Structure formats: C-alpha cells, structure tokens
Amino acid sequence: MFSFVTHSHLVEHAYPADELMPLTCRGRVRGREPSRGDVDDALGKLVFEAVIILYEHVLNKTKEFEDAVKNVIKDVNLDNDIVVSVFETNIRVLGGLLGGHSVAIMLKEKGEYMQWYSGELLHMAKQLGYKLLPAFNTTSGLPYPRVNLKFGLRSPEARTGTETDTCTACAGTLILEFAALSRFTGTSIFEEYARKALDFLWEKRQRNSNLVGVTINIHTGDWVRKDSGVGAGIDSYYEYLLKAYVLLGDDRFLERFNTHYDAIMRYISQPPLLLDVHIHKPMLNARTWMDSLLAFFPGLQVLKGDIRPAIETHEMLYQVIKKHNFLPEAFTTDFRVHWAQHPLRPEFAESTYFLYKATGDPYYLEVGKTLIENLNKYARVPCGFAAMKDVRTGSHEDRMDSFFLAEMFKYLYLLFADKEDMVFDIEDYIFTTEAHLLPLWLSTTNQTMSKKNTIMYQYETLILTIFGREESFGSGPKPPLRARDFMASNPEHLEILKKMGVSLIHLKDGRVQLVQHAIQAASSLDAEDGLRFMQEMIELSSQQQKEQQLPPRAVQIVSHPFFGRVVLTAGPAQFGMDLSKHNVGTRGFVATSKPYNGCSEITNPEAVKEKIALMQRGQCMFAEKARNIQKAGAIGGIVIDDNEGSSSDTAPLFQMAGDGKNTDDIKIPMLFLFNKEGNIILDAIREYESVEVLLSDKAKDRDLEMENMDQKSSENDSHKQRPEETSASQDLSLASQEPEGEESSDVTHLDSLSPVDADSDSISISNQESCITEIHEANVQETESTELDNQPQEQSQTETDSSSNVNWDNKVQPMESILADWNEDIEAFEMMEKDEL
C-alpha cells in the first residue's frame, strides 16, 4: 500500500529518534526540538518509534520484523532521566514491547524465524513496568500522570510528583498491558495495580447517571471536570473495560461496561451524534461539538454487538470526512470545523475495519479506499505523511505521530488483506488501544485473581442483547429452535442453545444477552444451526426496534405520606389502555396477585377486584398476565422485574410487547417497573399497608391544599376501614430491600418527568426532592431483607411493629444541602462556559 515508503524514510532519516518529522526529513528527539508542551510527554528518548513499528510488518514482512527486534534490543535505553506520561508510555512503549514479544514467540514456534529469541523484549517490558510502578504511590491507587524513568517521583531529581489530577482514560487504560505483563512474567503486582485503579474509578462513578467525568483528583477521588462523553479524556477507559473481559475473562469487567454503556446510550447518544453531558445533570449537554477521538466508538459497539448505532455514527463521521477530507479535531453538530487540526488520527479507520469484519458490506471497502486516497492526495510529503495543521486550507504540520504507524497502517492493511496474506490468525489476538496485539490465551495463564470465563471476540463470536419482550421472540434451513419460539425460562430451549454453542447471560438491567461461540458447539452442523438461530434473533430484534417506541409512563404514589411526590419511571405496554389518551390516568389501591407471577387464574380475586394488581415478571407472556388480572376484576396492572437490582437508572426503557395475537380484549392499563422501583412500592406496602397509586402518561402536580385534603381523607379512611379491607391489606405485607452498596436513588422526581412551570417555586421543588430522598433513605435503613420467590412473604407482627417506628413526616432536608445542590448547578453551568471558551 504505502507503509513500506514510510518505513524506509524512518530508517533513513529518523532512526533512532522518537519520531519522523516528515517535512524537514529528520528525526524528532525530545530536548533537541522546541517543546510542544504535553504532546512531548509521549516522547522519552526510548527509540520507541522503532518499538512501535517493530512488528507492524509481521503482517507481511517477517524478515523486516526480525531485524527491527534486533535493533530495539540493541539501541533502546530505559534508564533515561526524563519525565514521561504514564498513560502514553504504557500504551505506546509497554504495549509495543509486549506486542512484539507476542509475535516473536509465535514466529519462533512456527520454526522459521526468531529461533534465537529468548524473551528479550519481555525482559525490557518488565523493566519498564517497574519504572512505572512508583506512579501508583497514592492512597486512591490512581497513578500520577507522569513519572521520571530514572528517579521516579518526588525527589528533587524527578521534577514531577506534585500533580493532583489525571484524566479518566489515563488511569483507566492500563489493565490490558499490565495484566499481560503479569501473565507473561508470573509477577502479579502489575495486574493488581491496574485493577485497583479501575476499581477506584468504578466506585467513583456518578451513581445516579452511572457516568464518569473527564478529570479526577488522584488523592481525594473528587471529579475535577464533571463533563462526560466517549471522546478525549474518557474514551479508552470504556474500551478497556470491555476488552479486559475479553482478554482476562472476568465477568466484573463486562458488568461494569454494560452499566456504563446503558448510561451512554441513554444520555450521551443522540443518534447519530454523541454529545458530552454533565455527570450530575445528564440531560444537559455540556457542549455543542464533538471531538475526533470518539470515532473509535462505533468499533467498540461492534465488539459489544450493537451494530445499528455503530453504523449510524460511523456514517455521520464519514459525511464529515467527505466534507473536509479528514476528520477535524473537533466539529459541530452541523459538521462545521470547531478545531481545524488533524494529526492523522486512526480511530475512524479502526471503526471502518471492525464494521467491515462484522457486516462484510463492501461499502466499507469503499470508505477505506477514500481514506487512502485522501492520505496520498493531501497528507503525503516527500519523507512520509504530514499531519494537517488546518483541514480547511490543507496546510501541514511537521509531525507524524507514532499512532499513525501503529494503527492507521495496520487497520487499512487488514481491511483489504485476504486471509492468505497473513502469516498468523488475527482472531487469536486482541487489539490494545494502540493496536498492539495480545494473545487471547493469556486468559488462562497465571490466573491468580480472576476466574476463568468463556472468551468471546468479534469475529468468531456473535453477541446479541435482547430487551422489550417477555421471554419469547421470530429462508433456508431452519434451526432446531426458532427465534420466535425461544423462552429463556425453558430448560429444553437452554439445552438446545448449549448444543449450538449459544450461551445466555442475564444482565442486571433485566435484559438477556446471547453469545455464540462456534467452537463450543457439539458439531459443525450444530454451530451452523446456532448461527442461523442468532441471525433469526437479530432480524427479530431489528423488527422490534422498528416498531413504534412508546414514551415512558409514570407510577405516582398518591397516598399518605407521599401525596404524589414519589414518581417512578415505568415502561409502557403495547396493549391495553393507552394512558396518553386518558388525562386523569387510572388511580387505585395496589394489591398483590396470587399467584404472584399472574400466569394462571387469580386465586384471590376479592383482593385485586377494583384495585391495581402487582405481579412479578416471568413464566408467561405479559398479555397473559393482563388477561388473568382483568378477569379477576383488577382496574390495572404493574409488572415488577424479577431481576434483582435492575433499575431505570441503568437500563434502557422497557416496553412490554404483546403475545403475537390480537390483544384488543385487554382494556386495563399495564405498566412495567424495574426491580428497584418496584421494591419502593413493596416497601411502602409493608410500612403503610394501604398504598394508592396513579398510573398515568406523566406525573400529576400536587399542591399543599390537595396534600392536606388527602391527609385528612387518609385519616378518616383509616378509622372507617372495613374488616375485609383490613384482611386484604394484611395480605399485602411484604419485605423487600435494595441490594447493599447501591447509593443511587430510584425515585424520579416530578421535575424530571414533566416540565416545571416558569412561575413555580424552586424552593418548594427542592423541598419535595429532599422529602423523597429522606423517605428512601429511611426505608433503606429500617427494612430487613427477605428474598422474594414466586410469592411475596408475609411479615411477622414483630417485624412490622419494629419498622413502623420510622417518622416519615419529620424528615427535613437541611438548608445547607439545598444550597449545595444549587451551587452544584451553578458550577456545572460555569464549567459549560469554560469548556466552550
């Protein structure tokens, strides 16, 4: 293609310097050229340009690779008195050494090349790893952003160690290289340090939005920059969570990634755009432009298995490129230039490659061809390829970063390469963020701190996440199990999936994720059946996404002591009463159905008659549940998710589908609550027995006069309660509690569900919020945990009495807390203005 030209220029004009300066045809050595500020933190007199390219040509030039390894062993010095970026040194130098070692041992095993190799690159990598470890000497476990390779930190000679902040990606993009180093060498300390940093970032996520900020204080863990996106400062943190699961087989990384991904798709994704938001106010955009580093995200979505939004965002980025020839460093939502530079970043080429591998669509070959043509036409200069100083004018900068060699060349080569062009199977490796290759067999090596898990990867594995239906889904040969007939609760279906190499993962947010591993199928024919099943499931899922998406609904607790101030976000149903056409909604007391799953004739019709029936998700179709409670005389239904810990805070909107039959016979409204929101109602029942709710399309405002009326009405009703009502309410006594460790509130307040009038009293709103929050906190502190099986367990009189001592009415939020909330809002808006400047 064109890489061999650059390689010859590197050797002729730059080696052993850090980078090639393509306009002046000489090498860039740090300290000899004028400083470029933070850009030079990536340079360390390590000859790492050679490290970066030493195995690039193993793709088709094995002899050149062997020569490059010998040069690096001979010329690289890791004991330089120089301050370097921990992040950049890790992904470029340490990653390059480990990638080179991976390929060297692979070639040695093949028996033709590298027969002299004895792990020299790995020894250098370990030496470098130890030089980076002093940066982790913090109470949080987050590394200092810089370290002196010779003197470490804080000593007068080190000239570093006084920094307080680092970016999220800087601290969260270490696990692949550090874990690989530990598993190659058997020295666990590197993986332990990287895991500790990731654990700390996870704990410091904003618990309501599940987003992370751009910059964090390495000592206190406070967020310094509270804007959040998928571009600069955060990007590879998300990438490494998912890839750490792939490489290391630790389910915790996948769970964390899925939690973050759901938040990204809820708040940051505004298809096809990806716009930064504030972590505390995620409905507020932090800026109106995007940076070019987010172009990696469609490729990550491919690895996740979420193809459609990946295609949409990639196409949006391609339109920007067609307008400006390259992707500007930053651009507005209408594709105008915000920052005009383009340092030959490879992220868009990376996503193009992964989309082609996932879809096989030749369109992406045309996209790749455009990239190559633009590089040759606008960036190629006599000594290599020069960064664009301004994409509008076509002016150049005397700069060719190492990532252009490490990533751009590799991805474009792989995009067009045939399998026979490769000397090894690329699917046996995972790409680091700098496109270095680490072998997947590391997942079973030196596993001292993570359990073995099935490895999944982008080409041989098909991943599909399903939501929006209750258990069941729907040319050529038919698999033994059709997608439309599949039920996740059917043991026979699960056994068939296992035979076809398809595994099922229940996510915490209530969705089901299907993963196919062809090599785990019982036979090649079973593997083909599994592939067809997954293809059917994808088609069926796509059809569902095309269906009209209904907006969220509201479940508002209107009885004493809530008075409408507790509003729970609910998922709609595609059948039954359309609440958007009934302004008053449906109001009534709640009652638990028996059986609790609502999948057969209701055995306590006297309890649910003229009430809103509570049911647990599972065992049958949603429509069947609705028909059973409607027959028993219920005026509405609420289905509560059976997946412990699921919440509308972390999961996308759940929409209950019908059963494929005519559902016109269902007249009552049906709503879906995730587990944590449902537990709020169950807790209220345990505390107050009679709980009245309003099912509506949006929350209804409640004023103080209505509250007083309701309170008097509630007191009168309690004196006039009939014996049968007392009996029914006793049947509703439940025990339920949130999982420990969850700090986020599950309550959606009035002002987040419906617009607040311009003349409304902001102090009144704050007081409403404080009351709701305090109620929830009291609930968490005072309740005891009892597991819910298929039927809620009744509480003993002792438990009820002991928990009824909570004084719900006397919870008042201090004025200091209200002022703190206001100051946080002001700080967020000031940060927006600062970022725009």
N, C-alpha and C positions, 0 to 999 in steps of 0.2 A: 504494500500500500504506500506508506510514506515514512514508516518508522525507521527503516534502515538508513535513510538520509540523515535523520536527526542523530542516530547512534554514531555515525561516522563523524559528525560535527562535534558531538560531545567528546569523543576520544581525542579528536584533533585539536579542538580549541579550548575545552573546559577541564578535562580530567587533570588532576584530581580535585578540582574545585567543587563547591557545593552545587552550583547551578550554571547553566549556559546562559550568557547574555547574547541573544540572537542577533541584535542589531549591530553590536560592536565586535562580535565574534571573539569573545574572551570569556573566561570563567569568572563567576562571582564568588569571591571568598570573603566571608564576614570579617569586617575590620579594615579591609583594603578599599572597599567601595563605600560611598556615602551611605550613612544609616537610613533605612526606610522605616524605622520605628518597629512596631510589633510584627511587621512582615518578616523581619530578620530573626525573630525568635525561632523560626523553623530551621535556621542555619546554625550549624555547630562545628564547623571545621572537621566534619566527620566523613568527608568524601561520600556523604550519603546519597548524592546523585547516582554514584555507582551502585550503592546498595539498592536504591530504588529500581534501577534497570537491570540488576544482575540476573534476574530470572524472567524479565519480560520476554526475551527471545527464546525461552524454552518452548514457547508456543509453537515455534517452527525453526528455531536456530539453536540447537543443543550445544554445538561446539562453542559458539559465542558465549553462551551461559557459563560454560565451564571456565572459559578464560576470565570472565567477569568475576567469578567467585575467587579465583586465584588473586586477582588484583585487589579485591576488597580485603582478603586475608592479609595481604602484604602491606597495604597502604593505610588502612583505617586505624586511627588512634582515638580511643575512647577516653583518654585521660587529659582532655584539654581544659584549661582554665577559662571556661566560657559559660555564660548563663543561657540556658535553653528553655523552651516551652516543654513542659512535661507532656502535654497533650500531643503536640506536633512530633516530638521525639518518639513518643510511643507509636503513633500510627504510621509514621514515615520510616523511622530508623529501626526500632524494635520490630515492627511489623514486617519490614523489608528483610531483616535478618532471619526471622522465623519463617517467612515465606520462602526465602532462598534455601533454608535448611530443609523445608518440607519437600521441595522439588529435588534437591540434591540427593536425599535419601531414596526418593522414588526412582531417580535415574540410576542410582547405584544398584538398587535391587533388580533393575532390568538387565544389568550386566554389561552394558556397552560403554557408558560414560561414568565419570565421577568415581572410578574404582579406588582412587587414592583418598577420597573424602573421609574424614574421621570426626565429623561434628564440629569443625572449626567455627562455622557460623553460629551454631547453637551456643558454643562457649562464649563467643562475643556477645550474643544476645543476653546471656545470663550476667555477664559482666556489666552490661548496660542497665539491665534490670536492677541490679544492686545500687547503681549510681542514681537511679530514680527514686528508690525507696525513702531517702530522707525527706522527700517532699510530703510524705504521708504522716509526718510527725505533728498531727493536730488532734485535738480532743474529739472532733467530729469524724475523723477518718477521711475527710475530703482532702485531696492533695493541694499543696501550694501550687500556684500556676507555673512557677519557674524554679529551677534548681541549677546550681553550679555543678558541672560534671566532675570537677576536681575537688571542690571544697564543700559541696553540699549546701547547707543553709545556715544563715545567721552569723557565721563567723565573719570578721571584717573582710577576709579574702573572698567570701562568697558573693558579696554585693547583691544579695537577694534574701528573701525570707521575711520581709516586712509587709508583704501584700496581705490583704484581708478578704478579697473577693476572687471568685473564679466563676467561669461560665458552667452551666449545667452539662453541656456536652464535654467540656474539658475534664470534669470529674467523672462523667458517666460513660466515657468512651475508652475504657481501659480493659474491660473484662475479657475480651477475646484474646488480645495479645498476652496479658498477664496470666490468664488461665492456661493458654497454650504453652507459655514458658514453664509454668509449674508442671504441667503434664508431660512435657518433653523431658524435663530435667528431674522430676520427682521432688522438687523443692516447693512446698505448698505455700510459702509465705506470699508469693506474688499474687496468686489467685485469692488468698484470704484478704489482702489489702484491697484489691479491686472489688471484691464482693462487699466489703464493709462500706466502701464509698457508695456503691449502688444502693445498699440497704438504707443508708442515711438519706439519700435523695428521695427514695420511695417514702420514707417516713415523713419527710418534709413537704410532700406534695400538698396542694391545697385540697382539703378533704371534701369540700362541697363540689368543686368543679373537677377534681382529680387531674388538674393541670399543674405543670411546674413552671417556674419563672425562668428568665434568661440568666440572671446572675445571682449568686448566693454567697453569703458570708461563710467562710470556711471554718470559723471559730464558733459562731453562735447558731448558724443554720438559718438565719433570717434572710428572707428574699430581698435582694437589693434592687433588682429590676423585676417588676411584677407583671410584665407583659409576657405572653406565651404564644408560641407558634410552632411550626415544624421546620423553620429555616435556621438562620445563623444563631449560634449560641445554644441550641437545643437539639438540632437535627439528629446527630449520631447517637444521642442518648436513647432515643426511641429505637433506632436501628439496632443498637447493641443489645437491648432487652430481648428483642425477637431472635436475633442471631445467637445470643447466648443460650437460648433454649434449644436452638437447632444444634449448636456445637457441643453443649455440655449436657443436654438432656434433663435440665432442672425445671420442673413444672412451674416453680415460682416465677421464673422469668416470663413465661408465657402468660400467666395470670396477670402479672403487672402490666405487660404490654397490652393485653386485651382491655384492661381497665383504662389505661391511657388512650388507647385507640378509640374506644367508645366516646371518651370525652372530646377527642379531636374531631370526630365526625359529628358530634353534637354541636360544638361551639365554634371551632376553627374552620371547618369545611363549610363553604358556602358555594356549592358546585357551580362552575368548575374551579372556583377560587379557593385559596387557603389564606385567610386573613388573621393576623395576630389579634388576640383579645387580652383582657386583664384576668388574671387568675382568680381574683375575688369577685369580679363583676364580668363573668364570661360572656354576657350578652352585649357587652360594649366592645366595639372594635378599637384596638389600640392604635391602628394606623390604616391608611387607605392605599398602601402599596405593599408589594411583595418582594422578597429578596431571592436571588437566583439559586441559593443553596437548597430551597425547598423542592427543586427539580428532582431530587433523589426520591421524593416521597412516593410517586407512582411505582417505582421499582420495589419499594418496601411493601406497598399494598399488594403487589403481585406475589411476593413471598408470603404475605398474610392470606392470600387467596381472595382478596376483594378486588376483582378485575374491573368492574364497571366504573367506579370513581377513578381508578388509575387511568383508564383510557380517556376519561373526560378531562382530567387535569393535564395529562400529557398533551392532549390535543390543544388545550388552551396555551400551553407553553410553546408548542410548535408554531402557533399563529403569531406569537410574539417574535419568535426567531425569524419567521418569514417576513416580518415587517422590518426587522433591524439587522438581519443576517446572523446575529448572535443574540444570546440572552443577556440583556443588560444586568449589571449587579443588582439593580432594583428597578421595578417598573410598576406603574399604576394599574388600577383595575380596568382602565380603558386602553391599556397597552402602551402608554406613553413612557418615555425614559424618565426615571427618577434619579438613578445613578448611572452614568454612561459607561463606566469601565466594564471590560470583560476579560478576566485573566485566564481565558481558555479553560473554564471550569468543565468538568466531565459529567456532572450529575445528570444532565439531560440525556447524554449518550448512554449512561448506565440504565436509566429507566427504559430507554428505547430497546436496549438489548433484552432486558427482562420481559418486556411486553411481547417482543417477538418470540422469545422462547416459550412464553405461556400461551400465546394465541396462534403462532405460526402464520400470522397475517403478513403477506408480502408488503403491505403498506409501510411497515416499519423498516423494511429494507430500503424503501424509497426515502424515508426520513433519514436513515443513516447515510444514504448517498448524498443527500442535501448537506448534511453536516460536513462530510469530507470535501465536497465541492467548495463550500464556504471557507473551510480552513485553507485549502490550497489557493483559493482566489484572493482572500482578504488577509490571511494571517501569515502565509508562508513568506519567509525572507531568506536571503542567501545562506544564513547559518542556522536555520531552523524555523520555528514558528514563534511569532511575537504576540504578546498579549495586546488586546485592543485598549488603547487609552480612552477612546470615545467611539462608541459604535455608530454615532450619528455622522461623524466626519471620516471614520476609517483610520484615524491616527493610531500609531503603535507605541508600545512601551517596551523598553529594553529588558524584557523579563519573560522567562519561560519556566513556570513553577514545576516542581517535581511531580505534582499530581497529574499534570498533562501527560507525562510519560507513563506514570504508574497506572493511570485509569483510562484516560481518553484513548490511547493507542490500543490498550488491551480490549476494551469494550467494543470498539469499532472492528478490531480484528475478529473477535469472537462472533460478532453479529453476522459477518459474512463467511466465516470459516465453516467448512464441512467437517464431519466427524473424522474423516481420514486425514485431515490436515493437522490433527492434534496428536501429540506423542503420548498423551495420557487422557483419562476421562475427567473432564472438568467437573462433572457432577459428583465426584468423590471429595470435592473441596467446597469450602465456604469462602466468600469474599469478605475481607475486612472492609472498613470504610475507605481505606486507601487502595482497595482492590488487590491486596495481597492474599495469597491462597493458604488456608489452613486446612489440614485433612480432617474429615468428619470422624475418622476412627479415634480421634482424641477423646470422644465422649465416653469411651470405655477404658481409658488409660488413667491410672493413678487417681481413681475416684475416691478421694478421701472425704469429700464434703458434699457430694451431690449424688442422688440416686439415679440409677440407670433408667433411661426412658427411650422409647422408640424415637429414632431420628427421623425428622421429616425435612425434605428440601424441595426446592422449587420445581425441578424438572420431573423427578420420578414420583413426586407426591402431589396429590390433588387435595386441596383443602376447601371446605365449604362450610360457612356458618349460616345457620337457618334460624329465623325467628318469624313470628307473626302467625303461626298456626299452632294448633293444639295437637301435637304428637304425629299427625298424619299428613302426607303430601300426594304429583303425576305428570322407527324405521330400521329397519334392520332387525337382527336377532334380539330377543327380549331377555333381560337378565332374569334369574330365578325369583328375584324380588323386584317389584316395580316401585319406583319412587313414590307414586301417588298412594300406594298401599302401606308404605312404611310407617310403623309405630315404634317410637323409641322405648316404650314400656313392654313391648312384646319380646319375650326371651327367644322365641324361634327366629324372629327377624334379626336379633342381635347375633345369633349363631350363624345365620346366613352371611351377615356382614363380615364377621370374623373370617369365614371361609374365603370371602372375596378380597381379603386384605384391607377391609374398611374398618377403622376404629371410630368410636364415638366418645366425645368429650362433652360433659355437661358443664357449661360455663356458669360462673356465679351470677351473671345477669339474667339467667333463665333461658338462654339460647343453647342450641345444640350444635356442636362443631363436628363435622365428619371429615376424616382424614384417610386417604387411601395410600397404602404402601404396597406397590405391586409385588415387591419381593417377599411380602408376608402372606400372600395368597397361597391357598393349598396347592394350586396348579396354575399353569399359564392360562388355561381356559377360565378358571375362576378369577384370575386377575383381569381378563378381558371383560367378564361379567361385571366385575367391580367398577371398571372404567365406564361401562355403559350405564350402570346404576348412577354413578356420580354425574355423568353427562345429563341423564334424565333429571336428576335433582337440581342441577344448575339451571336447566331450562324451566323447570317448575318454579324455582326461586325467582328467576327473571320475570316470569309471567306475574308472580305475586307483586314484584316491585312495580310493575306497570299498572297494577290496579290502583284505583283512586286511594290516596293516602288521607285518612281522616285526621283531623286535628285532635290533640289531647282533650280529655274531658276532666271534670273536677268532681271529687267526693269531698263534700264540706260537712264537717261535724257541727251541727247547729244546736245541740242540746247543752245543758249546763254541765261543766263550766266553760265550754268552748265558745258558744254563741257565734259560730260561723268563722272564728278566727283561725281555725285549723283547716287548711285546704290541701288535699292530697292529689297529686297528679295521677290521673287514671288513663288507661288505654281504652280506646273505643272498641265497639263491635261492629262488624259489617252486617249485622242483622238486628232485629228488634227495633224498639222505639228510637227515632232519631232525636236526640236531646237538643240539637241545634234548632229544631223546629218547635220546641216547647220552651218558651221563655221561663216558665216557672219551674221547670225540671220536675223531678219526682222526689218527694220527701216522705220519709217514714223511718220507723224504728228498725234496727237490724236484728236479725235472728239467724242462728246457725242451723243449717240444714242437716238432717240425718237421713242417709249417710252424708258425711262431710264432703265427699267428692261429688255429690249430686248426680251420680251416674246411674241411679236406679230410682224407683218410685220413692218419693219422700215419705218417711215413716213418722214424721212429726208435723203433719200439715197444719195442726192447730197452732203451732208455734210460729210458722212462717206466713200464715194467712194474713194478708193486708200489711205485710212487712217486707223489708228488703233482705233477701236471703244471702248469707255468706257461705261460700263454697271454696274448697281447695282445688287447685289446678291438678289435672292428671286423670288417668284411667279412661277417659272418654272424650268425645268432641265437645267443644263449647256449646254448640247448638243443642246437644242432648241435655246438658245441664240446664240450659234455659227452659227447655220444654218441660222438664221434670218439676222445676220450682214454680213455673207458671201454672201447671196443672194443680199444684198444691195450694194455689191462691196467692202466691207472692206478687208484689207490685213492682219488683225489680230484683236484680241480682248483682253481686260483687264476687268475682273470682279472684282468690288470693294465691299468688305464686307459691309453689311448694319448694322452690329452690332457695335454701337458707342464705340470707344475706343479700339477695337480689334487691336492687333499688332503682328507682327512676333517676337517681343522681348519676348512676354509672352505666345504665343500659339505655339503648335507643327505645323510642316509643314502641310499645307492644300493641298490635292491632289484632283482635280476635276475629278469625275467619270463620265462615260457615262450614258446613259439612259436605258441600258439593251438591246439596239438594235444595229444594225450594224451602226457604226459611220465612215465607210470608206469614206463617202461622204463629211466629214468635212476635208478640206485641209489647212485651215489657222491655225496659232498658236494661242493658248488661254492660258492666264496666270491669276492667281488669286492674288490679293493684299488685305491684311487686311485693315481695315478701316483707320488706322493712316498712313500707307504707301500710300494708295490711295489718302488721303487728301493732301499729298505732291504734287502729280500731279495736283489735282484740284486747289490747291493754286497757283501753277506755271502757270496754265492756266489763272487764274484771274489776275496775275501780267503781264504776257507776251503774252497772247492770243495764239500765235503760239508756241506750245511746241512739240518738236520732241523727240521720244524715240527709243531705240533699245531693242528689245526682243531677248534674247539670253540665251544659257545654262550657260554662265558665263560672267562677266564683261569684256569688251574690254579695253585695256590700251589706254590712250590718252596722247600724248606728247604736249609740248608747241607749236610746229610748227603747229600741227593739230588744236590746240585751236585758234591760230591766224588766220588760214585759215577759220575756222568756224565762227570766229567773223566777218571777212570781208564779208564772204558769207552771214551771217545773216543781216549785214548792207545793202548789195546790195539787198537782197531779200525784206527787209522792204521797199526800195524805189520802187521796181518793183511789189509790191503786187497788184494783180488784184482785182477789185471790189468784185467779187464773193468770193474771199478768205477773204476779209475784213468782208463781211457779215457772212461767216461761222465762222470766229474766234470770232465775236461778240456773236454768239450763244453759244460759249464755256465759256463765262464769268461766273464763279462760285464763290460762297462764301463758305468757309469751314474752320473750325478751330478745333484744338485739344481740348479735354476736359481739363478744368482747373485743375491745380495741377500736370499734368504729366511733369516730368522733363527729362525723358529718351528720347534720340534722336531716331527717327525712321529710320535714314539713315544708311544703311550698306555700309561701305567704301570698296574701291577696295581691300585693303589688307586683308579684312576679307572674301572675296568671291573667290579670286584666289591667288595662291602663288606669293610672291614677289621675283623677281629675285635676286640672291645673289649680283649682282653689281648695284642694284637700289639705288637711293639716298634717304636715310632715311629722310633728311630734306625736300625734295620735298614731300614725303608721308605725313609728319606731316603738311606741309602747305596745302596739299589737304584736310586733315581731318579738319583743322581749318576753311578753307573756307566753307566747307559743314556745319559744326556746326554753324557758324555765320549766314549763309543763313537761316538755320532753325530757329534760334533764332529771326532773324529779321521778319521772316514770322509769328511767334507766336505773336510777339509784335504788329505788324501793322495790322493784319487782324481782321475783325469783324465776329462774329459768326452768321451764318444763317443756320437754320436746313435744311437738305436735306430730302425731302419726296421722292416720286417716281420719281420726275423730278427735276433736279437742278434749282435753282432760279437764274435769271439773275440779275446782279448788276446794280445799277443806275450809271450814269456817274460820279456823285459826289463821290460815294464810290470808284470807280476805280481810279479817279484822286487823291484822298487823299491818297490812299495806294500805288500809284506808285512813291511816293517820296523816297522810300527806295533805298539807294545807295548800290546795291548788290556787285558792283565791289570793293568798298573801305573797305570791311570787312577784316581785317588782324588780325591774332592771335598774341598776344604779345609773345616775346621770353620767358618771364617768364613762360607762360603757357606751351610752348613746353618743357622747361626744367623740369617743374613739372611732365609732362607726362613721361619723361624719368626717373626721379627719382622714380616715382611710379613703373615703370617696374623693376628698379634695386631693389627696396625694396621688390617686390614680389619674385624675384629670391633669394634674401638673406633669405627671410622667408622660401622658399622651402628648402634651405640648412640647415637652423636652425632646421626645423621640421625633416628632415632626420636624423640629429645628435641626 
